[in-house]
Every structure is written in C-alpha cells, then in structure tokens.
C-alpha cells in the first residue's frame, strides 16, 4: 500500500494547500482526490509534486506493507 501521509506533512511545513498544488503545480483535483484515498497516481504527478514542493519522493509517499497502518 502506498501512503501519501508524508505529502500532507511536507505541505504543512511548506505552507502549501491543495489549492497551491492545483494552481502552481498543475495537479488536478482528481489526482488530489486519489491521493487522499490512498490510490495510485502517475509518475508525472509525483515529479510535479517534487518540483513544486522542492523535495524528494520520500517526502511525498511511502510504501507500507498491507498489514501496517499509515502514521
């Protein structure tokens, strides 16, 4: 399972909102909805998030084995 919990923390640290992602990062509302639901997103979206937030993939998402809960 992929958890986007690191993304929400990174956004908080950077003062970014989902509006910021949509306007400055050209991230669609459906992509944001997919991340909130823990669903997959494209590598293009991951790239855009890293560029916008000036961070690495580990600051966006983390892999959790199926038996672990997100922190």
HELIX and SHEET records of a PDB file:
HELIX    1   1 UNK A    5  UNK A   14  1                                  10    
HELIX    2   2 UNK A   18  UNK A   25  1                                   8    
HELIX    3   3 UNK A   29  UNK A   36  1                                   8    
HELIX    4   4 UNK A   43  UNK A   53  1                                  11    
HELIX    5   5 UNK A   57  UNK A   59  5                                   3    
SHEET    1   A 2 UNK A   2  UNK A   3  0                                        
SHEET    2   A 2 UNK A  62  UNK A  63 -1                                        
END                                                                             
